[in-house]
Amino acid sequence: MTMSYEQHLDEVTTLITEKYDVADDDAIAMVMRAQADDFFSGHDDDPSICTLDRAHADARTVFRQYGKAGGRLSAPGAG
């Protein structure tokens, strides 16, 4: 079963919070940074890859590439 692009992003965010014990705001920030870097551009072009299995793989990759200090990020504007 495939999801919409937006559902896929939501699922990736949820998986990051559940798998890596990351706060919602931090997971959202990671996904937004990945999206800004065009990490998900293929998903938007080909919605057939927006599956639960792919969401698990994307959550792992986004956490590894965009998480800091074990996935903990500062809130936007904090500093």
Backbone as CSV, one residue per row, in Angstrom:
resi,resn,N_x,N_y,N_z,CA_x,CA_y,CA_z,C_x,C_y,C_z
1,MET,0.836,-1.183,0.000,0.000,0.000,0.000,0.884,1.250,0.000
2,THR,0.559,2.162,-0.870,1.327,3.405,-0.930,0.592,4.499,-0.171
3,MET,1.360,5.517,0.197,0.829,6.680,0.912,1.020,7.896,0.019
4,SER,0.353,8.970,0.380,0.629,10.229,-0.309,2.001,10.717,0.166
5,TYR,2.547,11.666,-0.535,3.829,12.262,-0.166,3.772,12.804,1.263
6,GLU,2.704,13.522,1.589,2.558,14.111,2.921,2.433,13.035,3.991
7,GLN,1.679,11.976,3.700,1.554,10.865,4.650,2.909,10.205,4.879
8,HIS,3.682,10.096,3.824,5.004,9.481,3.932,5.896,10.308,4.852
9,LEU,5.902,11.626,4.670,6.708,12.491,5.540,6.253,12.370,6.992
10,ASP,4.943,12.311,7.205,4.414,12.146,8.561,4.864,10.821,9.164
11,GLU,4.834,9.768,8.362,5.239,8.450,8.849,6.727,8.421,9.182
12,VAL,7.548,9.014,8.338,8.986,9.081,8.616,9.227,9.816,9.927
13,THR,8.534,10.925,10.119,8.674,11.702,11.354,8.267,10.863,12.565
14,THR,7.140,10.191,12.469,6.667,9.340,13.567,7.652,8.226,13.869
15,LEU,8.170,7.604,12.842,9.132,6.510,13.047,10.407,7.008,13.731
16,ILE,10.854,8.191,13.375,12.052,8.745,14.028,11.779,8.932,15.521
17,THR,10.607,9.452,15.866,10.310,9.655,17.289,10.218,8.328,18.026
18,GLU,9.629,7.328,17.395,9.435,6.034,18.050,10.719,5.204,18.124
19,LYS,11.453,5.133,17.033,12.643,4.270,16.974,13.834,4.847,17.722
20,TYR,13.960,6.160,17.715,15.180,6.790,18.236,14.929,7.665,19.459
21,ASP,13.710,7.591,20.018,13.366,8.339,21.222,13.722,9.819,21.069
22,VAL,13.253,10.384,19.980,13.508,11.783,19.639,12.210,12.562,19.868
23,ALA,12.319,13.759,20.400,11.144,14.617,20.598,10.511,14.945,19.247
24,ASP,9.204,15.146,19.265,8.473,15.456,18.031,9.088,16.633,17.275
25,ASP,9.370,17.725,17.991,9.924,18.915,17.335,11.265,18.622,16.678
26,ASP,12.081,17.793,17.316,13.382,17.444,16.750,13.232,16.576,15.503
27,ALA,12.313,15.621,15.548,12.071,14.761,14.382,11.532,15.586,13.214
28,ILE,10.630,16.503,13.510,10.093,17.379,12.469,11.215,18.204,11.849
29,ALA,12.103,18.730,12.689,13.226,19.531,12.180,14.129,18.701,11.272
30,MET,14.382,17.456,11.648,15.216,16.583,10.805,14.570,16.363,9.443
31,VAL,13.274,16.051,9.451,12.568,15.779,8.195,12.513,17.049,7.339
32,MET,12.305,18.190,7.975,12.267,19.448,7.221,13.631,19.756,6.599
33,ARG,14.704,19.490,7.323,16.045,19.708,6.765,16.290,18.763,5.598
34,ALA,15.888,17.513,5.749,16.054,16.546,4.665,15.234,16.969,3.450
35,GLN,14.034,17.444,3.694,13.178,17.897,2.595,13.799,19.108,1.897
36,ALA,14.357,20.030,2.665,15.002,21.211,2.087,16.213,20.828,1.241
37,ASP,16.858,19.712,1.603,18.005,19.207,0.842,17.586,18.305,-0.318
38,ASP,16.287,18.263,-0.606,15.725,17.446,-1.694,15.873,15.950,-1.479
39,PHE,16.036,15.522,-0.223,16.121,14.091,0.073,14.879,13.358,-0.422
40,PHE,13.724,13.989,-0.316,12.461,13.345,-0.665,11.958,13.702,-2.063
41,SER,12.764,14.336,-2.892,12.275,14.789,-4.195,11.809,13.626,-5.065
42,GLY,12.472,12.503,-4.992,12.043,11.325,-5.763,10.692,10.810,-5.326
43,HIS,10.395,10.954,-4.059,9.112,10.498,-3.522,7.964,11.327,-4.089
44,ASP,8.208,12.623,-4.237,7.190,13.512,-4.774,6.964,13.207,-6.252
45,ASP,8.051,12.870,-6.955,7.966,12.556,-8.384,7.344,11.183,-8.636
46,ASP,7.577,10.235,-7.717,7.086,8.865,-7.894,6.434,8.384,-6.600
47,PRO,5.155,8.691,-6.413,4.475,8.330,-5.166,4.439,6.827,-4.893
48,SER,4.710,6.001,-5.883,4.677,4.555,-5.657,5.776,4.100,-4.694
49,ILE,6.788,4.945,-4.455,7.834,4.570,-3.503,7.496,5.007,-2.075
50,CYS,6.353,5.646,-1.901,5.926,6.078,-0.558,5.214,4.915,0.143
51,THR,5.995,3.956,0.598,5.474,2.780,1.277,5.973,2.751,2.718
52,LEU,5.384,1.884,3.521,5.807,1.759,4.911,7.249,1.263,4.997
53,ASP,7.607,0.294,4.158,8.990,-0.196,4.159,9.964,0.924,3.834
54,ARG,9.630,1.737,2.846,10.497,2.846,2.473,10.546,3.889,3.588
55,ALA,9.435,4.092,4.281,9.411,5.044,5.396,10.378,4.611,6.495
56,HIS,10.439,3.307,6.773,11.396,2.801,7.771,12.834,3.085,7.321
57,ALA,13.124,2.812,6.068,14.477,3.061,5.543,14.794,4.555,5.548
58,ASP,13.834,5.366,5.155,14.050,6.817,5.137,14.245,7.367,6.543
59,ALA,13.498,6.861,7.503,13.647,7.317,8.893,15.067,7.038,9.385
60,ARG,15.565,5.868,9.081,16.936,5.498,9.463,17.947,6.441,8.829
61,THR,17.801,6.688,7.546,18.739,7.544,6.822,18.648,8.991,7.294
62,VAL,17.436,9.506,7.448,17.267,10.892,7.895,17.853,11.061,9.289
63,PHE,17.607,10.109,10.179,18.157,10.204,11.533,19.680,10.226,11.491
64,ARG,20.267,9.357,10.700,21.736,9.296,10.607,22.326,10.554,9.984
65,GLN,21.679,11.084,8.969,22.241,12.220,8.246,21.906,13.573,8.864
66,TYR,20.768,13.683,9.528,20.308,14.986,9.988,20.179,15.101,11.504
67,GLY,20.349,13.997,12.215,20.306,14.049,13.667,21.641,14.536,14.205
68,LYS,21.595,15.190,15.350,22.822,15.660,16.000,22.795,15.199,17.441
69,ALA,23.937,14.870,17.972,24.057,14.471,19.377,23.035,13.398,19.717
70,GLY,23.067,12.306,18.938,22.145,11.222,19.204,20.713,11.546,18.816
71,GLY,20.538,12.469,17.856,19.213,12.813,17.386,18.612,14.005,18.082
72,ARG,19.307,14.594,19.036,18.777,15.752,19.751,19.185,17.017,19.018
73,LEU,18.221,17.840,18.705,18.482,19.110,18.016,17.939,20.242,18.871
74,SER,18.491,21.387,18.707,17.928,22.566,19.349,16.666,22.972,18.624
75,ALA,15.757,23.541,19.349,14.540,24.034,18.730,14.886,25.169,17.780
76,PRO,14.171,25.301,16.658,14.444,26.404,15.751,14.393,27.739,16.481
77,GLY,15.363,28.562,16.248,15.432,29.868,16.879,16.114,29.862,18.238
78,ALA,16.386,28.670,18.769,17.077,28.600,20.070,18.562,28.798,19.843
79,GLY,19.192,29.336,20.811,20.573,29.387,20.511,21.436,30.122,21.355
